[in-house]
Amino acid sequence: MNMKIAFVGKGGSGKTTLSSLFIRHLAANEAHVIAVDADINQHLGAALGLDEAEAAALPAMGAHLPLIKDYLRGSNPRIASAETMIKTTPPGEGSRLLRVREENPIFAACARTVRLDDGDVRLMATGPFTESDLGVACYHSKVGAVELCLNHLVDGPDEYVVVDMTAGSDSFASGMFTRFDMTFLVAEPTRKGVSVYRQYKEYARDFGVALKVVGNKVQGPDDLEFLRAEVGDDLLIGIGHSDWVRSMEKGRPSRFELLEADNRMALQTLQDTAEDSYGSRDWERYTRQMVHFHLKNAESWGNEKTGADLAAQVDPAFVLDERHTGAGVTTPV
């Protein structure tokens, strides 16, 4: 099965570290993984073992947006040009879809292979938020490339897309937060940590987003009790100190198989929970949410920016589901 999984949480919560551990765990379980760094602070490459130069050399998805749009548009007659595509443009008949294990121009331009102890993963990154962006862009415009790719990504067996997301309201500037089968919110056992949870829960409630809290930096039963009192049944697991992680953060990681047994079990719990959530995916709702956010963005800014009626890009007969797992462009359902 293919699953799209997001890690969210406030800065400093350990979200990127946990994302990288989960990616390593999936690779060790022989899954096919695309890892995406969509955080405003781009640290996932380093957490996966890249040195500074290698991490800095990762191509920015945002810099390849014209290529991404042109490829995904395919022969879709509802999309007049790549220039009229916005981050929420949904696929329809004739659109090109992405598959985790294939080779295509988007992956060639934007993805790089990272070799881990137990297998390889593909890593993609939005690109850093630089000083030149200030005053002329906001970060969610940079993750538009990620959203387009997620909207056009279809399922195959034992495939995972793991996205290290930015925290807070930037996640809700479009419909990207609805693109995941499971969202893991990493929270420290503090008032600030659970305030991010409350904000996310509030936004996500109306859209059926599957959300679980991963308590991080948990030092004992009191911390777990605090988190359970604040987030209730949404608390999935608590993770404490890890000597393996400390060594990794110093740039001297041991082999992943030496990660502490309780932390390996915690990662397996994350995988099991995500797989359980995938089983209840409602493809029609998934497609309907894409359309909902596209129409909303079209009306609020997209039509004016492109000079086109972007509502006309919606293919009412199209549902993105497992019937599209074959190669090539899409066909109507």
N, C-alpha and C positions, 0 to 999 in steps of 0.2 A: 504494500500500500504506500501511497505517497502522502506525506503530511506537511502542512505548512505550519511552522511553530514560531512564535514571537517571544522574545525576552524583553520585558520592559521594567522600568524602575528608575528611581532618582539617581543622579550622579553620585558615585561613591558607594552604591549599594552592593556592588560586586556582580552586577548584571553581565558585564562583558566576560568576566572570569567564568561565571556559570554557563554562559553561552558556549564558551570555548571548551569547557569540560564536557558539555552535552554533545558537542560536535565530535570531540575525540571519542566519546563513548559510542556514538552511532557508527563511526568509522571502524572501531574495534569490533562492532557487531556486524561488520561487512555490509552496512547500508551504503547507498549512494547519496551523497550529501552535497547540496549547494549551500554555502554559508554566505550571508549577506550582512555587511557592516553598514547599517543605516542610522547609526548614532551620530549625534552632532560632534562628538569626540571619537575620532576613528582609531580604536585600539584593538579591534578584533584580530587583525593580522599579527600584531605583536603577541597577543595572548595565545595564538596558534603556533608561535615559535618563529615567526619571521623576524629577522634583524631590522634595524632602523632603515637601512637602505632598501631592503626588500619591501617593507611596508610602505615606504614613501613612493616606491615605483609602481604600486598597484594602480591600474587605470581607473579613472573616475567615471562611473556610469553617467553622471550628469553631463560630462563632456561629450558623450556619445549619443545624446538624446535624438538627434536627427536620424542617425543610423537605426536606432531602436525603433523609432516610429515608422520609418520607411519599411523595415523588415516586417514588423507586426501587421502593418496595414495590408500587406499582400495584395490580393485582387478584390478586396472588399469594396463593392460598388457604392456603399453608403459613405465611404470616407474619400472625399474628393482629392485630398493631398495629405502628405505627412504633416504639413504646416497646420492643418486644421485639427490634428489630433491633440488632445490634452491628456493630462495624467490619468483621468478617469475614463477615457474612451474605451468602451467594452468591445470584446471581439464579436464578430458576426460571420455570416457565410463569406468565405473567401479570405478571412483573416488567417495569418500564420500563428500557430500556437507553439509554445515552448515545451520541451520535454527534458527532464533532468539529465538523461544519459546521452542525448544527441549532441552532434556538433552543428553549430550554426554561426552566422556572422556576429550575433550579439555576444555569444560566449567567447568567440575568438577575440573580439575587441575588448570585452569587459571582465572576463573571468581568468583567473590564474590558478594553476594547480598548486596546492600546498601538501607536501608530503608529511604525514604524521607517522607515529610509531607503527600503527596498525592498519594503515591504508591512506589513500589520497582523498582530498576533498577539493571541490571547486570553491574559490573565494571571490566574491564580488564586493565592491565598495562604492558608496555614493560619491565619495570624494570629500575632502575636508571643507569645513566652513571657513572661508578665508576673509581677510580684511576687505578684499575687493567686493565681497558680497554685502557688506554693511550698507544699509540705506537703499540698496537696489534689489535685494532679494531676502527672502526668509527661508529658513532651513527646509520647510516642507516642500518648497519648489525643487530642492535638490533630490528629494526622495521620490519625485514624480516618475523617474525612470524605473525605480523599484516597483512602484505601484502598477505601472503599465505591464511590466514583466509578470508580476503576480497575477494580474487580471487575465493574462494569456497563457498561464502555465497549467498544464494538465497532468493527470495522475498516471503513475506506473507503479509496479510492485517494488517495495523496499526502497523507496525514494523519499528523501526529506529535504525541505527547504527551511533553514533555521536563520531567522533574522534578528540581529541585535538592534533593537529599536531605540530611538530617543524617547525620553519620558515626557509625561505631561501633555499639554494641550496640542503640541505639534503633531501628536499621533492621530488627532481627530480633525485635522484640517481637511481631510478627505476621507474616503471610505477604506483606507488601507487597514485600519484596525479590525475590519470585518473579514479580512482575507485569510485569516488563520484558523486552523482547526483547533488550536490550543494557544492560549496566551499565558505565559508564566510571568507573574509579577514578582520581582525580587524585592523583598522588604526587610530592612533591619528592624529589630525589636525596639523601635523608638516611636515617639509621636509623629515625627517627620516622616518616618518610613511608612507608617500606616495611612498618613494623609494622602500620599500618592495613590495608594490602593483605593481610598474612598472616591477620589476624583475619577480614577479609571473605571471603577465599578458603576459610577453614576452615568458616565458617557456610554458605557458598553451595554447597560441594562436593556435598552430598547431594541437592541440588535441581535440578541441571542448569542453574544460572544462568550465562548467557554473560557473561564478565567480561574486560575489557581494561584495561590500565593506560596512562594518559596521563601521561607524565613532564612536569612543569611546572617552570619556572625552571631549565631545563637550560642550563648555561653553556658546555658544550664536550663533546668526546668522552669525557673522564673521567667526567662525570656520566652519560652514556648507558651507558657500560660498567658503572658501578656498578649502575644500575637493571636492566640486562639480567642481570647476575650474580645479582641478588636476586630478580627476578620471572620470568626466563626468557622463554618465548615469549608470556607474557601482555602483555609490553610492546608497545604498538602504535606509538606515536610519542613524540617528545620535542619540547617547545615551549620556546623561549628568550624573550629579552626582546622586547617589542613597544612601539615608540614610539606606535603607534595606541592600544594599551591604556592606556599611561601618560597620554595625553591624555584618554582617556575617564574614567579615574579622577580626573582633575582637574576633570571636568565640562565639558571642551571637546573632545568627540569630533569627529574628521573624519568625512566620509561613509564608510560601511562599505566602499564599493568601493575605498577607499585603504588598507585593511588590507594588511599586507605579503603578497607573493605566496606565500611559504613557509607562512605561517599560513593563508592561504586554502586551500592544498593540504592542510594538516593537517586542516582542518575537513571537506574533501571526503573525506578518508580515514576520518574518523569516520562520516560519512553512509554511505559505501560499506560499511563494516564492519557497521553496524547493519542495512543492507538485506540483506546476506548472512546475518546471524543470523536475521532475520525469516523467511527462506525455509525455515528448519528448525523453525519453531514447531510444537509438538505440542499441538493444541487439547485433546485428551482429558487429557493430563498437566496442561495449564494449568488446566483445570476441576477436575481431581482435587486439585491442590495447594490451590486455593481451599477445597475441602471439607475437606481435611486440617487446615488451620489453623483453619477454623471449628469443627470438632469439638474441636480441642485447646483453643481459647479458651472454647468453651461449657463444657467440663468443668472447666477451671481456675478460671473466674470468672463466665462469662456466664450460666449457668443460675441461679446463686445471685443474681446481681444483678437479673435480669429476672423471676425466679420462673417461668420457662417452660423447657420442654425444647427447647433450641435445635437439637438434632440433627434434630428434626422439620422444620426449615426447609429441609433439603437435598432437592432434587428429583432423585432418582436417574436420571431419564430425560433430564436436561438437560445439554447440552454447549454452552458458549459458543464459537461459531465464526462463520466468514464467512457462514453462511446467515442470520445475524441482522442483516445490514447494512441491511435495509429499515427503514422507519419503523414506529412503533407499538410495542405490547407484544410480548413474546416468545411463541413457540409451541413446543411440545415437539418434540424431534427423534426 
